[in-house]
Amino acid sequence: MSEIPGDLKFMKSHEWARVEGDGKVTVGISDHAQGLLGDLVYVELPNVGDRVEAGNACAVVESVKAASDVYAPVSGTVTEVNAALADKPETINEDAYGEGWLFTLAIDEPDQLKELLGPDDYAELLEEDDH
């Protein structure tokens, strides 16, 4: 089981959010999620300027096994996307919490972050999933 970074918040659907401190949040999928999906072959990201709503699908990651929606952990406007993933979607497999980030949002309602799981709660969720 990989280390879960302590500065992240998680959704039960395995997305993570890192608060950047400038009103922005970087979003990706967890190491656990990329492990379940297997080798990623395609990533469909939102466009810069898109509005996303918390809990709504806003991106797709596709592996040799399945395509999976990525849900927005918080509402906001997309300010940046990780364009490098178009050529190298496997970056998510290699570094889910680092270079494998998906997009950055300007967050509308910071209070939404309180509804996400902390690292310990997320680790507990994964343990429950394993039983």
N, C-alpha and C positions, 0 to 999 in steps of 0.2 A: 504494500500500500504506500502510495507516495505521500510525501509530506504536504500538509495543507497549510498554505501561507496564512499567518495570523492576521494580516491586514485586509483580508477579503471577506465579503459577505456573499452568501449563497442562496440560490433558489432550490426548492425541492427537485426541480427538473434539471439540476446540475449546471446552471449558469453561475458564473461568479461576477462580482462587481468590486472594483477597487476605486475607492474615493481618492481623487487626485488632489483635492484641496483647493482647487480653483473653480469649484462649482461643477466640475466635470467628473464623470465616472467612466472608467474603462471596463468593458464587458468581454467575457470569454466563456468557454466551456471548461468544466473541471477536468482534471487528469483522469478521474474515475469515468467521466462520460466518454472521453476520447478512447479510453481503454475498452469500454463496452462497444463502441462503434467500430473499432479496428482502424485499419489504414484509411485515412481520409484522402479522397481523390478530387473533391470539388467543394468549394465554399461559395455560397451566394450571400453577399453582404447587402445591407441597406445602402442607400445613397446619402452622401453628405447633404444635410438640409432636411432629410426625412424626419417626421415626427413619429415617435414610437410611444406606445402606451404600455405601462407595466402589465406584465402577464400576457401580452400579445406576441405572437410569432413575428419576428422581424428579420430573421436570417435563416439560412439552411446550411447544414453541414452534411456532406454526402460521403459515405464510405463504400467500400466494396460490398458491405453487407446491407446497408440501409441508408435512407435519407432521414435526417432528423431536424425538426424545427428548433430554432434557438429563440427563446423568449426573452423579452426585455425585462430586466429586474426592476427597473424604475422607468417612469415616463420622462421624456425629454426630446431634444433635437440632436440628431447625429451630427457631430462636428468633425469626425475623422474616421476613416475606415483603414483597416490593415490591408492595403492593396497588394502587398507581397504575397498574401495567401492565394491569390489567383494563380500564380505560377508554382507556389510551394505549399499546398494545403497540408502537407505532412508536417509542417512546422508546428501545427497544433498537437500532433502526436508526440513530437519531440520536446515541446516546451509550452504546455497548455497554460501555465500561469505567467509566462514571460513573453517571448517573441510570438507566441501563438494567439495573442489577443485578437479580438474580432473588430470592435469598433468603440468609439468614445462618444459619450452623450453629454450635452449640457443639461443638467438635471433640473426638472421643473419643481419637484416637491421633495426636498431633502428628507422629510419625515418618512417617505416610502422606504428609505434604507433601514429604518428600525424594524420593518416587517420581514426583513431577510434574515436568514440563519447566520449565526456566527460560526467560526471554524469548528468549535467544539460540537455545536449542535449538528453541523453538517457531518462531522465524523461519526456521530452517533447514528444519524440517518443512514449512512453507508453501512455501518455495522448491522443495523436492523435489516437492511436490504440483503445482507449476506446470509441471514438466517432463514 
